[in-house]
Amino acid sequence: MCGEEGETLVRERVYQLQDQERSEVNPDCINKGYRYGKSYIPISRVDADCLKSKTDKELTLICTTKRSNIRKEELCGKTAYSVTIPSSDNSGGSGLSSFAAALSQLNMVAICRYVKKDDAAPRLCCLIPNVKDYCSTFLMVELPFSNEIKKAEFPKIKAEPTADQLSAVDDLINSMDLTSHSEFKPSEIPNPTIQRRYECVVHKAFNPDKPYPQKTVEEIFRAPTFDMSDNCK
């Protein structure tokens, strides 16, 4: 609510029913509802508190497994975390480094339970050894639970493909492989947003009085020119 000039601005939130009188509702009488089909299932605050996870902050090792058992499409989460030991903990750092080096030699990874903070939902994570000359650490990436994996089902092929047809499909897929071209390697492709920022900084440094060069979206995100139609014939 805003009064006269100079008065303090106060925000008030009011809940009203969708009726003709627009009756005001006490916030204590409001519960969250979750849609189930065409209906909404109300969940009281007491029930919501019971559904919350009662957990402690932790990172607990569950098991180790071959790295080949973890497929790339199963790595999820918004980011990867680096798992290290404080520099003041010499014994802990040596143990973590030895563990990472051993898993790296065996081509294995560690599966762990990760709780970011108290009462947070636990997550399943994969610790991937990151061995360097100066230290050995882990990269932690989230893994999905079984109910989070969605598998697409397709109808069965009525007629079994012949050997020539399978060979033709294999050749087509191989011909569309762009990893052999350096301009298409992820490590060689610059981020267009950062690249544009650098261009503007350089332009401003040498031309402080001139406006920034204008580029279209097509120019900023222009892909390397490469005709692969001949390889796919």
C-alpha positions as CSV (number, residue, x, y, z in Angstrom):
1,M,0.0,0.0,0.0
2,C,1.3,3.4,-0.9
3,G,0.2,6.6,1.0
4,E,1.4,10.1,0.8
5,E,4.8,11.1,-0.5
6,G,7.5,10.2,2.1
7,E,5.5,7.4,3.7
8,T,6.8,3.9,4.1
9,L,5.8,1.4,1.4
10,V,4.1,-1.6,2.9
11,R,3.2,-4.8,1.0
12,E,0.1,-6.7,2.0
13,R,-1.1,-10.0,0.5
14,V,-4.8,-10.9,0.7
15,Y,-6.4,-14.2,-0.4
16,Q,-9.9,-14.0,-1.7
17,L,-12.5,-16.5,-2.8
18,Q,-13.6,-16.4,-6.4
19,D,-17.2,-15.6,-5.5
20,Q,-19.4,-12.5,-6.0
21,E,-18.5,-11.1,-2.5
22,R,-14.7,-11.8,-3.0
23,S,-14.6,-13.0,0.6
24,E,-11.3,-12.8,2.3
25,V,-9.6,-16.0,3.4
26,N,-7.5,-16.5,6.5
27,P,-4.0,-17.5,5.4
28,D,-4.0,-20.2,8.1
29,C,-6.8,-21.9,6.3
30,I,-4.9,-22.3,3.0
31,N,-3.2,-25.6,2.1
32,K,-1.3,-26.5,-1.0
33,G,-3.0,-28.7,-3.6
34,Y,-1.4,-31.0,-6.1
35,R,-3.2,-31.9,-9.3
36,Y,-4.0,-35.6,-9.8
37,G,-5.8,-36.2,-13.0
38,K,-8.7,-33.7,-13.1
39,S,-8.8,-33.3,-9.3
40,Y,-6.6,-31.4,-6.8
41,I,-5.5,-33.2,-3.7
42,P,-5.0,-30.9,-0.7
43,I,-1.9,-31.4,1.5
44,S,-2.0,-29.8,4.9
45,R,1.1,-28.2,6.4
46,V,1.3,-31.1,8.9
47,D,1.3,-33.6,6.1
48,A,3.8,-31.6,4.1
49,D,6.2,-31.6,7.1
50,C,5.8,-35.4,7.4
51,L,6.7,-35.8,3.7
52,K,9.9,-33.8,4.0
53,S,13.2,-35.7,4.2
54,K,14.8,-35.8,7.6
55,T,18.4,-36.0,6.5
56,D,21.8,-34.8,7.5
57,K,24.4,-33.2,5.3
58,E,26.6,-35.9,4.0
59,L,28.6,-37.5,1.2
60,T,28.7,-41.3,1.8
61,L,30.3,-43.9,-0.4
62,I,27.9,-46.7,-1.5
63,C,30.0,-48.8,-3.9
64,T,32.4,-48.7,-6.8
65,T,31.8,-49.9,-10.3
66,K,33.3,-50.1,-13.8
67,R,33.2,-46.8,-15.6
68,S,31.7,-48.5,-18.6
69,N,28.6,-49.1,-16.4
70,I,27.8,-45.4,-16.3
71,R,26.5,-44.2,-19.6
72,K,26.9,-40.6,-20.7
73,E,23.2,-40.1,-21.1
74,E,22.8,-41.0,-17.4
75,L,24.9,-38.1,-16.2
76,C,22.5,-35.4,-15.1
77,G,22.3,-32.3,-12.9
78,K,22.9,-28.7,-13.6
79,T,26.7,-28.8,-12.9
80,A,29.6,-30.9,-11.9
81,Y,31.3,-30.5,-8.5
82,S,35.0,-30.9,-7.6
83,V,35.5,-33.0,-4.5
84,T,38.7,-32.0,-2.7
85,I,40.1,-32.0,0.8
86,P,41.1,-28.8,2.7
87,S,44.9,-28.2,2.4
88,S,45.2,-28.3,6.2
89,D,44.1,-31.9,6.3
90,N,47.2,-33.7,5.0
91,S,46.1,-37.2,5.9
92,G,42.7,-36.8,4.4
93,G,44.2,-35.3,1.2
94,S,46.6,-38.2,0.8
95,G,43.8,-40.7,1.3
96,L,41.5,-39.1,-1.2
97,S,44.3,-38.7,-3.7
98,S,45.3,-42.4,-3.4
99,F,41.6,-43.5,-3.7
100,A,41.2,-41.4,-6.9
101,A,44.4,-42.7,-8.4
102,A,43.5,-46.3,-7.6
103,L,40.1,-46.0,-9.2
104,S,41.6,-44.3,-12.3
105,Q,44.1,-47.2,-12.8
106,L,41.2,-49.7,-12.5
107,N,39.0,-47.5,-14.8
108,M,36.3,-47.4,-12.1
109,V,34.1,-44.8,-10.5
110,A,32.5,-44.4,-7.1
111,I,28.8,-44.3,-6.4
112,C,27.8,-42.2,-3.4
113,R,24.8,-40.7,-1.6
114,Y,24.9,-36.9,-1.5
115,V,22.9,-34.5,0.7
116,K,23.7,-30.9,0.1
117,K,22.3,-29.6,3.4
118,D,20.3,-30.8,6.4
119,D,16.8,-32.0,5.5
120,A,17.5,-31.8,1.8
121,A,16.5,-34.5,-0.6
122,P,19.3,-37.1,-1.1
123,R,20.8,-37.5,-4.5
124,L,22.6,-40.3,-6.2
125,C,26.0,-39.2,-7.5
126,C,29.0,-40.5,-9.4
127,L,32.5,-39.7,-8.4
128,I,34.8,-39.7,-11.4
129,P,38.6,-39.7,-10.8
130,N,40.3,-36.6,-12.0
131,V,44.0,-37.4,-11.8
132,K,46.6,-34.7,-12.5
133,D,50.3,-34.4,-12.1
134,Y,50.0,-32.1,-9.1
135,C,46.9,-33.7,-7.4
136,S,44.2,-36.3,-7.7
137,T,40.6,-35.3,-7.0
138,F,37.1,-36.3,-8.0
139,L,34.4,-34.8,-10.2
140,M,31.0,-35.4,-8.8
141,V,28.0,-35.6,-11.2
142,E,24.4,-36.5,-10.3
143,L,22.9,-39.8,-11.5
144,P,19.1,-40.4,-12.0
145,F,17.0,-42.7,-9.9
146,S,15.2,-45.6,-11.7
147,N,11.9,-43.7,-11.8
148,E,13.6,-40.7,-13.4
149,I,14.7,-42.6,-16.4
150,K,12.2,-42.4,-19.3
151,K,12.6,-45.0,-21.9
152,A,11.0,-44.5,-25.3
153,E,9.2,-47.5,-26.7
154,F,8.9,-48.0,-30.4
155,P,6.8,-50.6,-32.3
156,K,8.7,-53.6,-33.5
157,I,9.9,-53.8,-37.0
158,K,7.7,-56.2,-39.0
159,A,10.4,-57.3,-41.4
160,E,13.9,-58.0,-40.2
161,P,16.5,-55.8,-42.1
162,T,19.0,-57.5,-44.3
163,A,22.7,-57.5,-43.9
164,D,23.1,-55.0,-46.7
165,Q,20.5,-52.7,-45.2
166,L,22.3,-52.8,-41.8
167,S,25.6,-52.1,-43.5
168,A,24.1,-49.1,-45.4
169,V,22.7,-47.6,-42.2
170,D,26.1,-48.0,-40.5
171,D,27.9,-46.3,-43.3
172,L,25.3,-43.5,-43.3
173,I,25.9,-42.9,-39.5
174,N,29.6,-43.0,-39.9
175,S,29.5,-40.5,-42.8
176,M,27.7,-38.0,-40.6
177,D,30.4,-38.2,-37.9
178,L,31.8,-34.7,-37.5
179,T,34.4,-35.5,-34.7
180,S,37.1,-35.9,-37.3
181,H,36.8,-32.2,-38.3
182,S,38.6,-29.9,-35.8
183,E,36.1,-27.1,-36.3
184,F,33.3,-29.2,-34.9
185,K,35.1,-30.5,-31.8
186,P,33.6,-29.1,-28.6
187,S,37.1,-28.1,-27.4
188,E,37.6,-26.0,-30.5
189,I,34.2,-24.3,-30.6
190,P,34.2,-20.9,-28.8
191,N,31.2,-19.8,-26.7
192,P,29.4,-17.2,-29.0
193,T,28.3,-15.1,-26.0
194,I,31.8,-14.8,-24.5
195,Q,33.3,-14.4,-28.0
196,R,31.0,-11.5,-28.7
197,R,31.9,-9.9,-25.3
198,Y,35.6,-10.1,-26.1
199,E,35.1,-8.6,-29.6
200,C,33.2,-5.6,-28.0
201,V,36.0,-5.1,-25.4
202,V,38.7,-5.1,-28.0
203,H,36.7,-2.8,-30.2
204,K,36.1,-0.4,-27.3
205,A,39.8,-0.4,-26.4
206,F,40.9,0.6,-29.9
207,N,37.8,2.7,-30.8
208,P,36.6,4.3,-27.6
209,D,34.4,6.9,-29.5
210,K,32.8,4.6,-32.0
211,P,29.7,2.5,-31.4
212,Y,29.9,-1.3,-31.0
213,P,29.8,-3.2,-34.3
214,Q,26.4,-4.6,-35.0
215,K,26.0,-8.3,-35.9
216,T,23.0,-10.4,-36.7
217,V,22.1,-13.5,-34.9
218,E,23.1,-15.6,-38.0
219,E,26.6,-14.0,-37.9
220,I,27.1,-14.6,-34.2
221,F,26.0,-18.2,-34.3
222,R,27.3,-19.0,-37.7
223,A,28.4,-22.7,-38.0
224,P,31.6,-23.7,-39.8
225,T,31.0,-24.4,-43.5
226,F,31.2,-28.0,-44.3
227,D,29.3,-29.9,-47.0
228,M,28.7,-33.5,-45.9
229,S,26.2,-34.3,-48.6
230,D,28.8,-36.2,-50.7
231,N,29.7,-38.4,-47.8
232,C,26.1,-39.4,-47.2
233,K,25.3,-40.5,-50.7
